[in-house]
Amino acid sequence: MTLSRFDFPEGFLFGAATAAYQIEGMQWGGAGPCHWDTFSATPGNVVRAENGDTACDHYHNWPQDLDLLKRANMDAYRFSTAWNRVMPDGVTPNPEGLDFYDRLVDGMLDRGLKPFQTLYHWEMPSALADKGGWTNRDTCHRFADFAECITARIGDRVASIATINEPWCVAWLSHFMGIHAPGLRDIRAAARAMHHILLAHGLAVERLRGMGQGNLGIVLNFDYAQPATDKPEDVKAAALWDGIFNRWFIEAITRRTYPENVLEGLAPHMPANWQDDMALIGQRVDWLGLNYYTRHLNAHAPGTPWPSLKDVAGDRPKTQMGWEIYPEGLHHFLTRMAKDYVGDLPLYVTENGMANADDTDTPDKVREDFLFAHLAATKRAIADGANVKGFFYWSLLDNYEWAEGYEKRFGLVHVDFDTLKRTPKSSYHALARALARND
């Protein structure tokens, strides 16, 4: 099913997303070390021990990358501002870093692109990681300082600000499962990170509101949790995964509570007096971003510690990441958020995309099909009452895919990581045609 921008409401925004560490190259511009540098330098954590030192060298190539967005007829660009570039030691402003983001935002505006900023897409300065990172409550206050610093410089020109990208990845994936930096497998650290990342969000919103900044939100990732069978224990396992992955963050923000089925496991490990922070965490936001990629089938795993669940392989086609292609899940979450949590609050699909083993000689038809299937799911959600205002594809460029190194390619644009040459893929051209205007 091929759609165009004219199948969506007037003013609906189309764009692509990236993240600073994944594309910029951290060896330039005075950036300090971050916990991803430490994580990738530890054997076994990242494919071929690859890191973000060079990445796509967006630091020097940003004009051509913004031109790629413009030529694809996009309306907006979702980017992040690296904490370790703005404040290399986590506290001291870096003029080179601030100047870079100044130029970048002006470059977007010069091309008619709306800048959608994300404050934190996982670049924890090593100096703060040394003090415990997200397990340390003080980090939340340092994050509010960072938010104030970068906003004082570019806040007058950005269209919106997201505080945190994917708090589940920041906290659970990284502190309980150990798959992302800092690579811990520690339930106490995870419980603290699950709470502190939301406290950091609340403190940043409070600080930016005090500066008169508007259009503030947060970006949550959602994973469609389904029971592998209709057995009661599998149904319970899927409900628990839904609580850990999906409900923990949205219920804190909209209801000032955490799911009871998750607290059964985490409450003994939570920070003291965490309940006192819930009003700050649950203050008003102006919009909600949803990142959606796949579903998981969950089954009970008897004889294992809490949460006592496991994944079961589904029967749908899978991406290069091994993730099932399940566009129905995007419709589910957009309508679920509108119905159960946020009402008429503006929603944005802030990430949706797929990894594929692309080269420059073969059309990436599978990505075209993926993209338009998820656009169709978004269109259905709007028809069913969800106030969706925009859709950002992940990602503009092939880039550093965290623990997968440069192995997995999500981009609309192919990047040769030896020469850094950019080559738009057939999916890029298909989207550009769909977004073309008649004027």
C-alpha positions, -999 to +999 in steps of 0.1 A: +000+000+000+016+033-011+005+064+007+013+101+002+014+131+025-021+139+012-035+108+030-027+125+063-042+156+080-032+190+070+000+200+089+010+164+096+048+164+099+071+138+082+108+135+091+136+112+100+155+107+132+191+103+143+211+103+176+243+122+183+266+093+194+254+072+165+263+097+137+284+127+148+318+113+156+330+120+191+367+126+184+359+162+173+346+194+188+358+189+223+335+161+232+344+142+264+343+105+269+309+089+276+299+055+290+295+041+255+332+046+250+339+026+281+313-001+272+326-005+237+362-008+249+353-038+271+357-071+251+325-088+242+302-059+246+300-045+210+305-062+176+342-059+167+346-035+197+334-007+174+327+028+189+314+062+179+347+080+175+340+085+138+305+071+132+292+089+101+312+121+108+280+141+108+301+167+128+317+177+095+291+164+070+260+179+085+252+202+056+249+173+031+229+153+056+204+182+061+203+185+023+193+148+021+164+155+044+154+185+023+156+166-009+134+139+005+107+165+010+107+161+048+093+187+071+113+181+103+144+165+117+146+147+150+182+150+164+198+148+198+223+170+216+250+150+232+256+157+269+292+148+266+297+173+238+279+201+255+295+194+289+325+171+285+328+165+322+290+165+328+290+200+343+312+225+324+299+240+292+320+234+261+319+264+236+328+242+206+299+219+214+274+247+218+286+263+186+281+231+167+245+227+177+240+264+170+251+259+135+232+227+131+199+242+142+204+273+119+211+248+091+178+231+096+159+264+097+177+276+065+163+245+048+128+248+061+132+219+085+116+220+120+142+210+146+128+184+170+155+181+197+161+153+221+182+162+252+194+127+261+199+099+237+223+080+260+256+100+260+263+099+298+295+117+304+321+094+319+328+117+348+292+113+359+292+075+351+321+073+375+298+085+402+271+060+395+254+075+365+216+069+367+219+049+399+230+082+416+202+107+424+226+136+419+229+128+382+192+139+378+201+174+390+231+175+367+209+166+338+186+195+346+217+218+345+226+203+311+190+209+299+192+245+309+226+250+293+218+238+259+183+253+259+197+287+267+217+284+235+192+269+210+159+268+228+147+299+210+148+281+176+138+245+182+102+233+175+101+209+204+123+194+231+121+158+243+138+152+276+147+115+274+148+090+246+136+055+255+140+054+293+134+016+292+166+012+273+184+036+295+173+018+327+162-018+321+181-029+290+213-013+304+212-020+341+192-052+344+199-070+311+234-056+306+230-052+268+237-015+266+260+008+285+268+007+313+263-030+309+251-039+344+230-070+354+220-057+388+183-055+399+191-028+425+208-006+400+180-012+375+153-002+400+171+030+408+177+038+371+141+030+363+131+057+388+159+082+384+156+085+347+120+097+352+131+120+380+156+135+356+128+140+331+107+158+358+135+180+369+143+190+334+107+198+325+105+219+357+137+238+349+127+245+313+092+256+322+109+280+345+128+294+315+096+299+297+103+270+273+072+254+257+065+222+237+082+198+260+077+160+259+093+127+263+100+098+240+090+063+252+096+030+234+068+004+233+070-033+226+038-052+219+037-079+245+015-109+237+013-142+256+028-172+237-002-193+246-035-188+264-022-206+295-028-184+326+009-183+334+018-171+299-009-144+300+006-133+334+041-133+319+030-110+290+012-087+314+044-084+335+065-076+304+039-050+294+043-035+328+081-034+327+084-023+292+053-001+285+033+008+316+060+017+340+070+049+323+036+061+309+018+055+341+044+074+361+040+104+338+002+103+334-009+087+367+020+093+391+020+056+399+040+025+390+024-008+380+018-031+409+029-062+391+063-046+385+066-032+420+063-068+433+098-074+420+114-039+422+099-024+454+126-039+477+153-023+455+138+012+449+153+044+463+141+055+497+110+077+496+106+074+459+069+081+462+078+117+471+091+123+435+059+112+417+043+146+415+074+160+399+076+131+375+039+134+366+038+170+358+022+181+325+039+175+292+029+190+259+032+159+237+042+123+238+066+105+214+063+068+206+091+046+193+078+013+180+096-015+162+082-050+170+063-074+193+074-101+217+056-133+225+061-140+262+059-172+282+064-181+318+099-194+327+095-216+357+124-220+381+140-187+371+142-155+393+117-127+389+105-117+363+104-154+354+096-150+317+111-157+284+106-148+247+091-173+222+099-169+185+069-156+164+061-167+129+062-133+112+090-122+088+119-107+107+143-078+102+181-080+103+178-075+141+156-106+143+126-085+152+092-095+139+075-072+115+042-064+132+027-030+121-005-038+140+014-030+172+019+006+161-018+011+157-024-006+190-001+017+210-012+049+193-049+042+200-040+028+235-022+059+245-051+081+233-077+060+250-061+050+283-034+076+290-032+109+272-065+117+256-061+145+230-025+152+238-005+154+205+013+121+197+043+117+174+057+085+160+093+095+169+110+063+157+099+035+134+122+016+111+140-016+103+175-030+099+183-047+066+215-060+051+215-033+024+240-026-003+241+001-029+232-021-058+199-037-047+166-019-040+156-022-004+120-031-012+116-048+021+122-014+038+097+003+015+071-023+024+079-019+061+077+019+060+044+021+042+028-006+063+036+014+094+024+046+078-009+028+070-011+017+107-006+053+117-033+065+093-057+039+108-049+051+143-058+087+133-091+075+119-097+057+152-093+089+172-055+091+180-042+127+178-011+118+158+008+149+145+039+134+129+060+104+118+098+102+120+115+073+103+145+057+120+170+064+107+181+089+081+215+073+079+230+039+084+249+045+117+265+031+148+238+007+161+250+005+197+260-030+208+256-041+171+284-018+160+281-009+123+267-043+115+230-034+113+217-009+088+185+011+095+191+040+072+172+054+043+207+064+031+235+039+028+268+049+044+301+034+034+318+034+068+353+034+051+348+064+028+317+079+045+300+082+012+262+086+014+240+068-012+202+072-009+184+038-011+153+030-030+133+035+002+146+071+004+134+078-031+100+061-025+095+082+006+106+114-012+080+107-039+053+101-013+061+134+004+063+155-027+040+185-028+020+196-058+032+232-057 
